[in-house]
Structure formats: structure tokens, C-alpha cells
Amino acid sequence: MPLSPKVTVYVVSHNYGGYVEKAIESVFDQTFDDWELLLIDDGSTDHTPNVMKCYENHPKVRFFRTEGIGLTAVCNFALNKAKGEYLIRLDGDDFFDVNILLVQANHMEKDSSLALVFPDYYLIDENAKIFAHERRRELYSEDHIMDAPPNGACTMFRTASLKEVGGYREDLGAQDGFDIWMKLKDKYKCANINLPLFFYRRHGKNLTEEPMRIVNARRTLKKEQANKLLNNNQPVLAVIPCRKHFDFVEDVWKQKLDGITLLEKDIYTCLKSDLIEKVVITCDNLEAEELVHSFDNPKVVFHHRDTKSTQRTANLALTLGGIFTKYDPQFKGISIIRYTQTPFISKDTIEEAISSLVISGADSACTIEEVSDTIYMRSAHGLIRVNGESTKMIGKETLFRDTSTCMAVQNSNIKSGSLRGTRMTGFSISAAEGFFINSEFTLETARNISKKPLAL
């Protein structure tokens, strides 16, 4: 093996002894030969080290054992040990297509400005049966607002670029892909290849499947990035529109949860964020103004709303225009639109909406949920399926719905009479935070839920 191989592959395993041999063999099966392989057992208590040691005498292989230091620390360990010009990680429960190194290395060779390249992939079950094809949108041509970063695994990096940005953050314990994407995307050119070049196993025990740990890491990274840009997006307002009529009960904002009104609950949540300069409550019922005054807080203000503007067909942009004229006369800031009917929204989600809007450069950012059901539309020839075969392809054809819980908007949108603008982005939230009160039944359900600890 040359002293400086073109590609360093590292396979990391923590108790993936049942899968790791398949991962390793998929490296040896490559049609591209100029590679080295680092086998890293991160404190496994199963037979992972026994499997890996079977390969340690191979001239292309180096074997290491770390003491349960975690995925991001292992990534930095591999980065420091790598001799290759390019670096790619393969998790011990996944495996390569035979051409992944050939295709991605050639892509990097053709364009020296590239810092990373990532492919599509197949989703497989515990028994390696393919159940979906994850197809990523094409960078720069299809996806100018890319929220979902490339997978940390099976993305090929230029080793020097990865070192230049300081490698991986280890304090978050998750989101290695998002962390690196945020560091590289604006500094270097990136690329994706619309070919499925690895097999991503979903079995409920994946290294990256700890939902709240991943969500919290994502939020931290977004907020840190947004804080660098927020000076150009001031002021930040939280607007809570309320009304007397047109809901399942009059003055739904007055309904109580945990002994306080839904409106009070929402105000308290908004006040927890140090990003928000003003919390503006707008309503056609002056009783809401009395509640606002009871806060005796200069950050909490009331804006009277005409009853006509509360009708279902009315454009909220008209009300917001009056608010922005008073509190952001230059229309340079951003606003969070909140709804009292979603009482389980957290301060962190509100701040993620702000961060998502700022770092994406979009006109609006909303909370979304993937639509897993089959959706049809009528045509002259009967019903036509809108979303693709979910068992065959996901990603590019995935549909999402607005959960109507939290939306961040550029205040300048209102100048054109639009609330959302033309360039929208979104981020997913938990089922609890997406709970919407729209009936007596859901109101009573919310009261029952609030008596128990929430898994947000």
C-alpha cells in the first residue's frame, strides 16, 4: 500500500458485532483500490473486536480501540490518524455499494474546490432488505434552501478542509453531519451525487437514533450560527394573534390550562427567550388588553385588532402591517407568529424558528410534519397519486404539512402584502408540540396532557 493512499475509510462500531463484518467486506469489495481502512472499536462489549481483529494484519488495515468515547470523538480520532487525501466514514451497521469510492473520489478529483460530496442511499431493515431509496435534492440547482444536511456517514470529505475547520464538535454528543455541514457549506463548494451508493440500516439501535439528543444538538448549532447574523435582523418580535369569534368557542385564548389562560401561557413561553424584544398581543376583545397590562412588563404590549380582520378569510398580513409600522418602522426585523391553541410549544422551538429563518436566508420558516399517508388529487382520468411510492423512494418526493404552531417571517414580506413570502423553509417538531386545540375534545385532551410530564 502506498504511504499516502487517496482515500481513508474508517469503520466505527459500538456493539455492532452482528453487522460489522458486512461493513468491512464492503470496503474490500470496492472497484477503487487506492484506500486504507481504519477499524475502530469504540468500547464494544459484544464480539466487535474479535471480528475486527481478523483483519488487523492486512497491509491496508489499521485496528484501534477507543474506550466508549462516542461518535464525534471517534470521528476526530480518525481524522487525526488518516493518511488519505479524502476521508469517509462507514458506520459498523451499514455497508457500501461497490462503486462508492470510485464515484465519489473521481468527483472530488475533477473539482479541487470541493470540500465534500455525498450520495443518495438505500434504507434497509435489520435483515438488509431494501425498503426505500433516499434521494437527495440536487445542490445549487434544485435546493437553494437546504435544511437537511448530508449524512455524517458515507460523505466523502477533503481531509485538509475538514482539519481546517477544526474537525468535529464533541460537546454536543450528536449531529456530526449538521455540525460539519454548517462549518463547510458557506466556506467551500459542496456536491451531491444522485446515485444510491450505500445501504443505511434502520434497526432502532443506530448510533444516531436518540431523538431529543439530536434535536437539542441541532438547535444549539442553529442558534449559535444565527447569533452571528441576528444583528442584521432586528428587532425580533413575537406576535400572538387572538380573536373573540370564529373558533369552536368564543375567546379560545381565555381557556385555562394548569390554572392560567392559554394566552398567559404563550406569553410566558415567549418571555423566556432572550432573542425576543417585544411580545405583541393583538386582539379585537379589549379583555385581552387588560390581561396584557396585568403583566406589568414593558416587553409585553397590546395592539387592537379590528373584528373584520379576525375573519377566517382575512389576511393576517394586514394586521401585522400595523404592528410592524409601530415597532419596526423600517421593516428590517423578523417576527414569530404564535397561536395560543398550541400550548405545548417550547421556548427552544420558538428560537429554532428564528434560527432557521436567519441562517437559511428564506422569507419564512415554519414547523412541519412529514406526510406519510398517500395523497391523491383529482384529474380528468380519476385520482392521481401526488406523493411517490413511499416504499420505494423518499426524500425528493416527500410531502410536508404546516403544523400551524410556530412561524418566523421576515417583516419586509408585508410590504408586498405577503406573510410567508416566496422562499420558505421548515423544520420538524415533536408530536406534543404540534398538538392543536380546535375542539372541546382536544381542549380537554390538552388539559389531561398538561397534568403529565411531556416528552418534547
N, C-alpha and C positions, 0 to 999 in steps of 0.2 A: 504494500500500500504506500502511495506517495506520502511524504511528510506533511503535505498540506492538501488534503482532499478537497474537492469542490464543495461537497455538502456534508455537514454534520447532522446526523439523525440521532435524536435521543428518545429512548423509550422509557417512560416513567411508570412505575407500578406500586400501588399500595394495596396489597391483598387482592390482586387480580391474577392470582396463580392459575386460575382456570381458563384465562383468556390470553395471557401474555405470550405464550408460545406462538399463537397465531399472529400476534402483532410482530414479533421478531422475525418470523419466517416471511412475512410480507415485505420486509426490508431486503432480505436475501433474494427475493423473487424479482426485484426491480430490473427493468430493462436498461437502467442507467447504473453504471458500475463505480463511478468516482465518488464514493461515500465512505464515511466512518460511522460507527454505531456506538453510542454510549448507552449502556444499560444501567438504569438507576433504580434500585430498590429502596423505596422510602419507608423503612421501618416496618415492612410487612411481617405479619405473624403467621401467614399461610406458607405455601411452598413456592412462592415467587422467587426467593433467592436460589432455590435448588434448580428451577427452570433456567434462570439467567446464567448461572454458573456453568451450565452445559455449553455455553457459547464463549466463555471468557478467554479461551486460548486461541480463538480465531484471530488472525492478524488484523482484521478490520474492527475488532470489538474491544471496548474497554468497559470493565464492570466496576460499579461503585455502589456503596450502600450508605444511605443517609438515615438519620435517626428520627424519622417521622416529622421532618421539618415543614412539610406542607408543599403544595404545588408551586406557588410562586417562588418560594425559596429554592426549590429544585430547579426551576427554570433559570434562575440566576446562577446556580451551581453549574448547570450545563453550559450556560453562556460563557462562563469563565474557563471551562475545560475544552470548549470547542476549538478545533483547528480549521474547520471548513470556512470557506468564504460565505456560504449560506448555511442557515440553521433552521431545522424543522423539528417540531415535537410530535411524537406519536404516543397517545395515552395507551396504557397497557391493555385496555379492554377494547380498543379499536384496531383497525388494520388498514393498510394501504392498498390502493389499486396498483397494479404492476407498473403503471406508467407515471405515477405522480411525480417522482423525482426528475424524470426525463422532461416532462412537460413544463414543470414549474422552473426548473433550473434553466432551460432554454429561454423561457420567458424573461427571466432575470438577466440572462446573458445578452439578450437583444436590446435591453434598455438599462443602461448603467445608472439612470436616475431613479430607478425603482428601489424602494426600501422593503417592500413586501408584496407578495402575491398569494392569493388564496383561491381555492376551487369550490365548486359545488360538492355535495356529498350525498351518499345514501344513508338513510336511517335504517338500522337493523335491530331486531329484537335479541333477546338473550341467546337464541339459537342461531344467530347470524342470518335470519330470514329478512330480506328487504321488505319494508312496509311503506317507504316513502322516499322521494327524491327531493332534497332541499336545494332549490335553485335560487341563487342569489341574484339580485338585480345588478345590472352592469354599471360599474362606477363611471361617473362623469357624463355618461350619455343618458342613462335611464334614471339614476338615483343621485340627484344633487343634494338631497337632504337625507343622509344615511344615518339612521338611528341605531340599527343593529350592526355592531362591529363584526369583523371576521372572527371565526373561531380561533381561540388561542392555540388549539391543536391543529396540526396539518397546514398551518400558514407558514410559508417559507419566507424567512427574513434575510436581509443582508446583515451579516453578523456585525459589521462595523457600525451600521446605522443603529442597531439595537444597543450596542455599547455606548454610542454617542449620546443617546437619550437617557442613559443611566439604568438600562435594564428594567426589571420588574419591581413594582412596589410590593413589599412584603407585609406592610402594616394592616392591609385590608383583609387579607386571607381569602380573597376571591376576585373575580373579574379581571383575570390576567389579560384576556383578549380586549376588553374595553379600555383598560389602563394603557396598554401599548398602542391601541388604535388612537386614543386621544393624544398621545405623545407624538405619533408619527404622521397623522393624516394631513396636518397643515404644513408640516415641515418638509415632507418628502412626497414623491409620487407613489401611489399605490395602485394595484391592479387586481382584478379577479378574472378567473377563467371559468366559463360556463360549461364545465365538464365535471361530472361526479368522479372525484379521484381518491376518495377514501370512504370507509364504512364506519359510521358513528353509531356505536351500540347504546341502546337505551334499555336499562335494566333496573332502574330505581336505586342503584348504588354508585352512580357515577361520581367521580371526584367533584364535578361542578354542579351537582344537583342538591344544593342546600338553599332553597328559595330565598328566605329572608336574608341570609348572609350575602347572597349575590345581589339582592335588591339594595341592601344598605350600602354595599360597596359601590354599586353603580351610582347611587345618589350622592355619596361622598365625592366621587370623582367628578360628577357633573357639576356639583356646587362649587368645588374648587376651581374648575375651569371657568365657570360662569362668573365667579367673583372677580376674575381678571378683566371682564368685559362689562360688568354692570354699571360702571361709571358713565358709560355712554348710553345707558338705558334708564335714566332717572326722570321722574320719580317712579317708584313701584307702588301701585295702588291695588287694594283688594276691594272689589265691588260685589256687594251682596244684594241682588235684586229681589224684592218681595212684593206681594200684592194681596189685596183683600179678596178678590174674586177669581174665578176661572180655574180653581183646583178642586179636589174632591171634598174639601171642607174650606170654609172661609178662613182667611188668615192662617194658612197652614204653618206659617213661621211662629205662631203663638203656641203650637202644640208642644207639650213638655216631654222631655226625656231626662231621666236622672234628676228631676226636680227643677230643671231650668228649661226655658223655651229653646226651640231649635235655632232661633236667631241668636240668642245669647251664646249657645254652644258654638256656633260658627264664628262669632266674633272672638271668643276666647281662643279658638284654634288659630285664627289669623294673627292675633296679637302675639302669639308665641314666636312668630318669625321675625327675626331682626332685619329681614330684607324688605319688609313692607313698611312704607312711610305713612300711608293713610288707609283706614278701613272705612269705606263709604257704604252706608246702608241707604238704599233708595226704595221708597215705598209710597203708595197712594193713601195709606192709612196713617194718620198722624200719631196713632198709638205707638207705632214703631219709633217715631222721633222721641217720644217720652222715654222709651227703653234705652235709646242711644244716649240720652242725657244722663241716665242713671249710671252710666259707666264713668262719667266724670274724667274722661281721658281725651286729651287733645288729638290723639291719633284716630279716634272713632268719631265720625261725622255723619250727618244725615242730609240726604238730598231728596226733596219732594218730587214725587213722580205722578204725572197725570194718569188718571184711571184709564183713559183711552190707550195709553202706551203699555198697559198691562195685558191687553187682549192677546190671545194666542197668536193672532195673525200680525201683531205689531212687531216692528223691527227694534230689537234691543239697542241697536246702534244709535237710534235717535236719543234715547235716554242717556247713553254713555257719552254722546257728543256734548251734552250739557255739563256732565260731570267733569270731563276732560278739560273743557273750556275754563272751568274754575280752578281745578287742581293741577292741570298740566297744559297751560295755555299754548305751549309750543309743540305739543303732541310728540314729545321725544321719548316719553316713558313707556312702560308696559303695565298691563293690568291683569290681575287674576279675577276671573268671574267665578263666583261661588254660588252654590244653591243650597238652601237650608234643608232641602229634602234628602241630602246625602250626609247624614250626621256623623258617619264614621271615618270621614276623610281625615288624614293626619297632617300636621304641620310639615312633615317631611315630603309628603306628596305635593303639597302646595309649592314647596320650594323646588321640587323636581320639575314641576310645570314651568316655573320661572327659568330654571337652568336649561331645560330642554329647548325653550324658545330662544334663549340668548346664544347658546353655543351652536345651534343649527342655523341661525340666521333666517328662520322662517317667519311668516306673518302671524302664525298662531300655533299653539301646542295644546293638545287635548289628551285626556285619558281615554284609552281604547281597550277593547277586548277582542281577541280573535274570534271570528265566526266559524265554528266547527261544523255547523249544520249545513246541509245542502241548500243553496239558494237558487231559485228559478226566476225567470222573467217571461212574460207573455210575448208571443210572436205570432205572425200570421200562420205559422205551422205548429202552433201549440207551445208548450213550455220549453224554454231553453235554459240549460244549466248555466249559471253565471260563474260560479267558482269551479275550479278544476277538480278532477278526481282526487279526493283527499288521501286516498290510499296509495296514490302513485306520485303525486307531486305537490309539494308545499313550498312556501317562500314567495316566489314571484306572483302566484295567483291567489295568495292568501287574502281574505277579506277581513275587515275590521269594522266594529261599530263604535260610535262615540258613546261612552258610558254616561255622559252628561253630569259628571261630578265636579270637574275642575278644568278650567281652560285658561291659558295665558294668551294674551293678544298684544300686538303692537298697537299703541294708541293711535298711531298715524293711519291705521286701517280705516278709521272712522271718517277720514277726510273724503274717502271715495264711497261712503255710505255702506261699507262692508264691515262686518265684525271679525270674520276669520281671515280675510284677505285671500290671496290666490295660492300661497305656498304654505301648506300645513304639515305639521309633524305630530307624532303622538308617542305615548309611552304607556305600558301596561300597568295596571294596579291590581291589588288583591280583590277577591270577591267581596270581602267585608266592606272595603272602602267603596266599592261600586254599588252597594245597596242603595236603592232609591225608593223613597216613600211616596207612593202615588195612590194609596187607598187606605181605608180603615184597617184592612188586614195587614198591610205592610207597616203601617204605623204601630200596630200592636206587636208585630214581629220585632220591630226595631226596639220597642220598649223591653221585650223579653231578652233580646240580644244584649242590650246595654247592661243588663244585670250580670252578665258573664264576661270574663276576660276575652278580649278579641285577639285573634291571631292575624294581625295585619301583615 
